[in-house]
Amino acid sequence: MQTLQKKRVLLFICTLSLHFGVAQTTDNSVKKYPNALNFIVMGDWGRFGEDHQIPVAKQMGKTATAINRDFIISTGDNFYPVGVASEHDPQWKSSFEDIYTDFSLHWNWYPVLGNHDYAGNADAQVAYSKISRRWNMPARYYSKTFNINGDSSQQVLIAFIDTNALIPEFYKNEQYSKNLTSKDSTAQKKWLMKTLTDAPKSVKWKLVVGHHPLFTATLKRRESYDTKAVRKSLKSLFDKYQVDAYIAGHDHDLQHMLPEGKTHYFVSGSASEVTPIDRLPYSKLAVSEYGFMVFSVLADRLYVQAVNENGEVIYTTEIKK
């Protein structure tokens, strides 16, 4: 009898050890791809440090150090509730400079404009590029080509667009229209088509960044006027010019969707606030968590990791060329 009890105790201890060993070896920290083009994507953040902006910013700093980031992308709604008044607005200090203080975040930032930015002075965010070393917004829409691991024969083209100009209702909106009187959505689309068409053979990946998503699992915006407007304006264009991924914000969550076609659709808009979310039939990721995304691009692979405010990788995907 005593022998049987001893065997049971020994089995229990071994089982505990096995479970403990598994727990100890589980690693959900961000993975570094040393030979890749590594960048952080975050959005919908400027709240004077309120809500979860500060903890997310701190985690961004840790992650940026870990991956040796090349730059940071903002998907818009950079300043709540009504943008900035000028390039000298105090919000630049209270919502940006005093929040993203880690040394690893003092690299280039490439932002786009969101609808909340349009409620203020949209061109002031362009003008701030002449004041800040790290804020790089040369125009309301622009493009950049980045080398992968310093190799100019392997590049990533990123087009940063202004989706506000693609929403007809905004031209009638008293709050937004003041920033749209001189904008021409047709001119921007012609520019985008030319940018994608003229990409040299060295460009292995074509990415587009804008504020408004074409697809979203968020119930209230699934078929809202702004979602439908940008989808109608851009979906066929992305299909025709073989855009690999479209990256947006606007919805305060983290999403990855793959509807019909080549283009992967990502949403990273929970850098300071989260809202409820559901799922779509083609949702691969749909979570209401504070955080951001990490993109790591190689010539034949694109890795995306969704990171929450605790530094945990809650989702990862690999896109092959």
C-alpha positions in Angstrom: 0.0 0.0 0.0 2.8 2.4 1.0 4.6 1.5 -2.3 1.4 2.4 -4.3 1.1 5.7 -2.5 4.8 6.5 -3.1 4.2 5.8 -6.8 1.2 8.2 -6.9 3.1 10.9 -5.2 6.0 10.5 -7.6 3.7 10.6 -10.6 2.0 13.8 -9.2 5.4 15.5 -8.7 6.5 14.5 -12.3 3.2 15.9 -13.7 3.7 19.2 -11.8 7.3 19.4 -13.1 6.2 18.8 -16.7 3.5 21.5 -16.5 6.0 23.9 -14.8 8.6 23.1 -17.5 6.0 23.9 -20.3 5.1 27.2 -18.6 8.7 28.2 -18.2 9.5 27.6 -21.9 6.5 29.4 -23.3 7.8 32.6 -24.9 5.3 35.2 -26.1 7.8 38.1 -26.3 8.4 39.9 -29.6 10.6 38.2 -32.1 13.5 40.0 -33.7 14.3 39.6 -37.4 17.9 41.1 -37.6 18.1 41.2 -41.4 14.7 42.6 -42.0 13.2 46.1 -42.3 11.6 46.5 -38.9 9.0 49.1 -38.0 6.3 49.7 -35.5 2.7 50.7 -36.6 0.5 52.4 -34.1 -2.6 54.7 -34.3 -5.2 56.8 -32.6 -3.1 58.0 -29.7 -2.8 61.7 -28.8 -4.7 62.0 -25.5 -2.4 64.1 -23.3 -1.2 60.8 -21.8 -4.7 59.8 -20.7 -6.4 56.4 -20.9 -3.6 53.9 -21.8 -1.4 56.1 -23.9 1.5 56.2 -21.5 1.8 52.4 -20.8 1.5 51.7 -24.5 4.2 54.3 -25.2 6.5 52.7 -22.7 6.0 49.3 -24.2 6.6 50.7 -27.7 10.0 52.0 -26.4 10.9 48.5 -25.1 9.8 46.8 -28.3 11.5 49.3 -30.5 14.8 48.6 -28.6 14.3 44.8 -28.9 13.7 44.8 -32.6 16.1 47.6 -33.4 13.4 49.4 -35.3 14.0 51.4 -38.4 11.1 53.8 -38.0 7.6 54.2 -36.6 4.3 54.7 -38.6 1.3 56.4 -37.2 -2.1 55.5 -38.8 -3.7 58.9 -37.9 -5.9 60.5 -35.3 -2.7 61.8 -33.9 -4.4 64.4 -31.7 -7.7 64.2 -29.9 -10.3 65.6 -29.8 -9.9 68.2 -32.5 -6.3 68.0 -33.9 -3.8 70.8 -33.4 -4.3 74.5 -34.0 -0.8 75.2 -35.3 2.7 73.7 -35.5 3.3 75.5 -32.1 0.2 74.0 -30.4 1.1 72.9 -26.8 -0.3 69.5 -27.7 2.9 68.7 -29.6 4.6 68.6 -26.2 1.9 67.2 -24.0 0.6 64.5 -26.3 3.7 63.6 -28.3 7.1 64.8 -27.2 6.5 64.2 -23.5 4.9 60.8 -24.0 7.2 59.0 -26.5 10.4 59.7 -24.7 12.3 56.5 -25.0 15.5 56.9 -27.0 14.5 54.1 -29.3 11.4 56.2 -30.4 13.6 59.1 -31.4 13.8 57.7 -34.9 11.8 58.8 -37.9 8.0 58.8 -37.5 5.9 58.7 -40.7 2.3 59.8 -39.9 -0.9 60.1 -41.9 -3.9 62.3 -41.0 -7.1 61.0 -39.4 -10.5 62.6 -39.2 -9.8 64.0 -35.7 -6.7 65.7 -37.2 -9.0 67.2 -39.8 -11.1 68.8 -37.1 -8.1 71.1 -36.4 -5.4 72.5 -38.7 -4.3 69.6 -40.9 -1.5 71.5 -42.6 0.0 72.3 -39.2 1.0 68.6 -38.9 2.8 69.0 -42.2 4.5 72.2 -41.0 5.7 70.5 -37.7 8.1 68.4 -39.9 10.3 71.5 -40.1 10.4 71.8 -36.3 10.7 68.2 -35.2 13.6 66.0 -36.2 11.6 62.8 -35.9 8.2 63.9 -37.3 8.2 63.3 -41.1 5.1 64.4 -42.9 6.2 66.3 -46.1 2.7 66.5 -47.4 -0.8 65.2 -46.8 0.1 62.2 -48.9 3.5 61.0 -49.9 5.6 57.9 -50.4 8.9 56.5 -49.2 11.1 53.6 -50.5 13.1 51.7 -47.9 16.0 49.3 -48.4 15.8 45.9 -46.8 18.9 45.4 -44.7 20.6 48.2 -46.6 20.3 46.5 -49.9 19.0 48.8 -52.6 18.2 45.9 -54.9 15.5 44.7 -52.3 13.1 47.5 -51.3 9.8 48.2 -49.7 7.6 51.0 -51.2 5.1 52.6 -48.7 2.5 55.0 -49.9 1.1 57.2 -47.1 -2.3 58.5 -48.2 -5.0 60.9 -47.0 -8.2 59.0 -46.8 -10.2 62.0 -45.5 -10.1 63.4 -49.0 -11.7 60.3 -50.4 -14.9 60.6 -48.3 -17.6 62.7 -50.1 -19.5 63.4 -46.9 -16.5 65.2 -45.4 -16.8 68.0 -48.0 -20.2 68.8 -46.6 -19.2 68.5 -43.0 -18.7 71.9 -41.2 -15.9 70.5 -39.0 -13.9 68.8 -41.8 -14.6 70.8 -44.9 -12.3 73.7 -44.0 -9.4 71.4 -44.6 -10.8 70.0 -47.9 -11.7 73.0 -50.0 -8.4 72.9 -51.9 -8.1 69.1 -51.9 -8.7 67.0 -55.0 -9.3 63.3 -54.4 -8.9 62.6 -58.1 -5.4 64.0 -58.1 -4.4 61.9 -55.1 -5.7 58.7 -56.7 -3.8 59.5 -60.0 -0.7 60.1 -57.9 -1.2 56.8 -56.0 -1.6 54.9 -59.3 1.5 56.4 -60.8 3.5 55.7 -57.6 2.5 52.1 -57.6 3.0 51.7 -61.4 6.4 53.4 -61.5 7.8 51.3 -58.7 11.2 49.9 -59.8 11.9 46.1 -60.0 13.9 46.5 -56.8 10.6 47.0 -54.9 9.6 43.6 -53.5 6.6 44.8 -51.4 4.0 47.5 -52.0 2.3 48.8 -48.8 -0.2 51.5 -48.4 -1.0 53.3 -45.1 -4.2 55.4 -44.5 -6.4 56.2 -41.6 -9.8 54.7 -42.6 -10.0 50.9 -43.1 -11.7 49.4 -46.1 -12.8 46.5 -44.1 -13.4 46.2 -40.3 -15.1 43.8 -37.9 -16.2 46.7 -35.6 -20.0 46.5 -35.8 -20.8 50.3 -36.0 -18.3 50.9 -38.8 -18.6 47.7 -40.9 -20.8 49.4 -43.4 -20.6 53.1 -42.2 -20.4 55.8 -44.8 -16.6 56.4 -44.4 -15.7 52.7 -44.6 -17.9 52.2 -47.7 -16.4 55.4 -49.3 -12.7 54.4 -49.0 -13.6 50.8 -50.0 -15.3 52.0 -53.2 -12.4 54.4 -53.9 -9.5 52.1 -53.2 -10.4 48.3 -53.4 -10.2 47.9 -57.2 -7.1 50.0 -57.3 -5.3 47.8 -54.7 -6.3 44.7 -56.7 -5.2 46.1 -60.0 -1.8 47.3 -58.7 -1.1 44.3 -56.6 -0.8 46.0 -53.2 0.5 43.5 -50.7 -1.0 45.2 -47.6 -3.1 48.1 -46.6 -2.6 49.4 -43.0 -5.1 51.6 -41.3 -6.3 52.9 -37.9 -9.6 54.6 -37.0 -11.0 51.6 -35.2 -9.5 51.3 -31.8 -8.5 47.7 -31.9 -6.0 45.3 -33.7 -7.1 43.5 -36.8 -5.9 41.4 -39.7 -8.3 40.5 -42.5 -7.9 38.7 -45.8 -11.0 39.2 -47.9 -11.0 38.1 -51.6 -7.9 39.2 -53.4 -4.2 39.6 -52.8 -4.2 42.5 -50.4 -3.9 41.8 -46.6 -5.8 44.4 -44.5 -4.5 45.5 -41.1 -5.9 47.8 -38.5 -3.7 49.2 -35.7 -5.6 51.9 -33.8 -5.4 51.0 -30.1 -2.4 53.0 -28.9 -4.5 54.7 -26.2 -8.1 53.6 -26.4 -10.0 50.4 -27.2 -13.5 49.8 -28.3 -15.6 46.6 -28.6 -15.1 44.4 -31.7 -16.7 41.4 -33.4 -15.4 39.2 -36.2 -15.9 38.9 -40.0 -15.8 35.6 -41.9 -12.3 36.6 -43.2 -11.0 37.9 -39.9 -7.7 36.4 -38.9 -7.2 38.7 -35.9 -9.9 40.9 -34.2 -9.1 41.9 -30.7 -10.0 44.8 -28.4 -6.6 45.2 -26.7 -4.3 48.2 -26.2 -1.2 47.9 -28.3 0.5 48.2 -31.7 1.9 46.1 -34.5 5.5 45.2 -35.5 6.2 44.6 -39.2 9.4 42.8 -40.3 10.0 42.7 -44.0 12.5 40.4 -45.8 12.7 40.1 -49.6 10.4 37.0 -49.7 8.7 37.2 -46.3 6.6 39.7 -44.3 6.1 39.0 -40.6 3.5 40.9 -38.5 3.3 40.7 -34.8 0.5 42.2 -32.7 1.9 43.4 -29.3 -0.3 44.4 -26.3 0.6 47.0 -23.7 2.3 44.3 -21.5 4.7 43.4 -24.3 3.0 40.1 -25.1 2.7 39.0 -28.7 -1.0 38.1 -29.0 -0.9 37.3 -32.7 1.7 36.6 -35.4 1.4 36.0 -39.2 3.7 35.3 -42.1 3.0 36.5 -45.6 5.1 34.8 -48.3 6.0 36.3 -51.7 
